[in-house]
């Protein structure tokens, strides 16, 4: 009975560690990139970087979408314009 409780506690600690590792680094970066080869890239995602955490990848995607929208609408960045 005591050995079963110890095994359960060890499995619980390992599960929490694995969850934190995946949450912090994403599926591609967790465990040193062990499972990164199993993921198939989505259409158009081959050119994009898969590095960083999930939040970093989402931020990069949002920035790229905003830049594409600004280019499509013909909006120029205010830093690029001369104010002389």
Secondary structure as GFF3:
##gff-version 3
##sequence-region A 1 84
A	DSSP	alpha_helix	2	29	.	.	.	ID=ss1
A	DSSP	three_ten_helix	30	33	.	.	.	ID=ss2
A	DSSP	three_ten_helix	36	38	.	.	.	ID=ss3
A	DSSP	alpha_helix	54	73	.	.	.	ID=ss4
###
